[in-house]
Amino acid sequence: MKILFICHANMCRSVMAEHLLRKYLPQAEVSSRGLYAETEQSVPESVIAFLQEQGISCVDYRPRQLNLQDLETADWIFCMEPEQVEKLMDRYAQFTDKIWLLNEFAFDKETPVEDPVNLTGRAFIKVAKRLQEAVEACARRLRKEQD
């Protein structure tokens, strides 16, 4: 099973989702990309610290730009915002059956995953924990879908 997480820049949300899902579904092939990734950027320290608290290292991770092959090879594609879903579905109609809003798949809610990129301290942790809950729920549903 190949799973792809997509967000704006592939620096916070999709990176955390990728690494968390790898922990929850080790048999899955999980990756992440950004619609507007700047590959020379690095992951914020807050993301590195949050993942380290979960026993996960992403120190050397660099943002990656979404390309057509990523969409072709993924079995499941999860976006963080409704606008990202719409953009992908408009541009790549052939993949609409595998493109989901993460919170819709996880909780049956059409709500975005807040972007914590400019948050710090408790505000960042609160948003990161909500994302973690969504990824955990996603993992549970993917396990059921596999059976």
Summary of the structure (lengths in Angstrom):
residues: 147
radius of gyration: 14.0
end to end distance: 12.1
largest distance: 41.0
contacts: 468
relative contact order: 0.20
helix: 51%
strand: 14%
